[in-house]
Each structure stands twice: as C-alpha cells, then as structure tokens.
Amino acid sequence: MMWPFWIVVALVALFVIGMPLLIRRAIRDQDRPIPLIDRSRACPATVIRAFDTSGAETAEPNVRVAYVDADGEARERYFADVIDDSWLDRFAPGSVWWIHAYSPETTRVVLTEAHEEVWRCGWNVDGVHGLGGSSGPVDVGPGSPFPHRPRGYAS
C-alpha cells in the first residue's frame, strides 16, 4: 500500500507552496503604514455595549461603539482605551462619546481629549497593524494610557 507515501508527498507539497505565500503576505504587510490617531476629525459615537472585564488577566476591550466615519460609512468598533470598572456605568448603551479614529481605518477608536476625566486602566490595540497588543494593569487614572499618545495629549 502506497497511501502513506502519497499523504507525505501531499503534506510536503502543501508546505512548499504555503510557505512562500505566507512569507509574501508578511513582507507585503510590512509595507503598510502604521495607523496614526487622526486628531483632525472627531465624531460622536454611540455606545452599543459595555463589558465588565474586571476578571480578565489582560487588558480586554470593554466598550463597543457605533459611529459614522468621515466618508459617511456606519462603523462599529471597540475602544482602544480600556475603561476602568469604576467608570463603566457611565458608558450605558445609547450614551454618546466623542472619538478619534485611526487613519487608515482599524479595529479600534480612542476617546478624544474632551474625555480626559475618564479613568482608564489599560489599552488594547489588537488588530491595529504595527501596534497590536495590550497593556494592563497600568496605573488607573484619568487620561490616555497610550505610549504613543501621552496622558494629557501633550505632544
């Protein structure tokens, strides 16, 4: 019986074909620009849902919002800011908060400097090309915890 031989040949062929495709994709992704927070445009976002993530071991996104972007497209995204549990009750569904999006568009948005009083306990930028990751716990307090956007927006 030759079937084990053909299974091995098929797996080797998949590997030989698949690796160049993965490498090509990785190289192509490196050429994409790292998104920046677009501070030139702020827009209102309506909270869809706030999640209690107090038991999480890492900084989990805990507020999902809906907004209309600058091109008129309706979008739903998570805050990159991880809101402290003591503030989550203020993020009730239907409440409106001002946000900045990333440019180019990503999976996260951030609160504007108008909401510096909001206490954050971390950040999560998973899905943001070149920045992916999370922090937590960080010193809980008002202002943005982003290392690329200092607390107080003093940049």
C-alpha positions in Angstrom: 0.0 0.0 0.0 1.4 3.3 -1.1 -1.2 5.6 0.6 1.2 6.8 3.5 3.7 7.8 0.9 1.2 9.9 -1.0 0.0 11.6 2.2 3.5 12.6 3.0 4.0 13.9 -0.6 0.8 15.9 -0.3 1.8 17.4 3.0 5.3 18.4 1.7 3.7 19.9 -1.4 1.3 22.0 0.8 4.2 23.2 2.9 6.4 24.1 -0.1 3.5 26.0 -1.7 2.2 27.5 1.5 5.4 29.0 2.9 6.2 31.3 0.1 2.6 32.6 0.2 2.9 33.3 3.9 6.2 34.9 3.5 5.0 37.1 0.7 2.0 38.2 2.8 4.2 39.1 5.7 6.5 41.2 3.5 3.6 42.9 1.9 2.1 43.7 5.4 5.4 45.4 6.4 4.9 47.9 3.6 1.6 49.1 5.0 1.9 52.3 7.0 1.3 52.2 10.8 -2.0 53.8 11.6 -2.0 57.1 13.4 -4.7 58.6 15.5 -6.5 61.1 13.3 -6.9 64.1 15.6 -8.1 66.4 12.8 -11.5 64.8 12.9 -13.6 63.9 15.9 -17.0 62.3 15.7 -19.7 61.3 18.1 -20.1 57.6 18.8 -23.0 55.8 20.5 -22.2 53.0 23.0 -23.6 49.7 21.9 -22.4 47.7 24.8 -20.1 47.9 27.8 -18.5 44.8 29.1 -17.3 44.1 32.7 -13.8 42.8 32.2 -12.7 43.1 35.8 -11.8 39.4 36.0 -9.6 39.5 32.8 -5.9 38.9 33.2 -5.1 41.1 30.3 -6.5 44.4 29.1 -9.6 43.4 27.2 -11.6 46.0 25.2 -14.7 46.7 27.2 -16.7 49.3 25.3 -18.2 48.8 21.7 -19.5 51.9 19.9 -21.2 52.7 16.6 -20.4 55.8 14.6 -20.4 57.3 11.1 -16.9 57.9 9.7 -15.8 60.9 7.7 -16.8 59.1 4.5 -20.4 58.6 5.7 -20.0 54.8 6.4 -21.5 53.4 9.5 -18.9 51.5 11.6 -18.8 49.5 14.9 -15.5 49.4 16.8 -14.1 48.8 20.3 -12.4 51.5 22.3 -8.6 51.1 22.4 -8.9 52.7 25.8 -9.8 50.1 28.5 -12.2 51.9 30.7 -11.8 51.4 34.5 -14.7 49.5 36.1 -15.5 52.5 38.3 -16.5 54.4 35.1 -18.3 51.6 33.2 -21.7 52.6 34.4 -21.4 56.0 32.6 -21.0 54.0 29.3 -24.6 52.8 29.2 -25.9 51.7 25.8 -27.1 54.8 23.9 -24.7 57.2 25.6 -22.7 59.4 23.3 -18.9 59.9 23.5 -16.5 61.8 21.1 -13.9 59.7 19.5 -10.9 59.8 17.1 -10.4 57.0 14.6 -7.1 55.7 13.3 -6.0 56.6 9.8 -6.0 54.3 7.9 -9.1 52.7 9.4 -8.5 49.9 12.0 -10.5 47.8 14.5 -10.2 50.4 17.3 -11.1 54.0 18.1 -10.0 56.3 21.0 -11.7 58.8 23.2 -10.9 62.4 22.4 -9.2 64.8 24.7 -12.6 66.1 25.7 -12.9 63.0 27.8 -9.7 63.3 29.8 -11.6 62.9 33.0 -12.5 59.3 32.1 -10.4 56.8 34.1 -8.6 54.1 32.0 -6.9 51.0 33.3 -5.1 49.9 30.2 -5.2 49.8 26.4 -5.8 47.2 23.7 -4.9 47.8 20.1 -5.2 44.3 18.8 -5.9 44.4 15.1 -4.2 47.7 14.6 -1.4 47.0 12.1 2.0 47.6 13.6 0.7 48.4 17.1 -1.1 45.2 18.1 -1.1 44.3 21.8 -2.4 45.3 25.1 -1.3 46.6 28.5 -2.6 46.1 31.9 -2.8 46.7 34.5 -1.4 50.2 34.3 -1.8 53.0 36.9 -5.5 53.6 36.9 -6.3 57.3 36.3 -7.7 59.9 34.0 -6.2 60.5 30.6 -5.0 58.2 27.9 -2.6 55.4 28.8 -1.2 55.0 25.3 2.5 55.1 25.0 2.1 56.6 21.5 -0.3 59.3 22.9 0.9 60.6 26.2 -1.5 61.3 29.0 -2.9 64.8 28.6 -2.3 64.7 24.8 0.8 66.9 25.3 2.6 66.1 22.1 
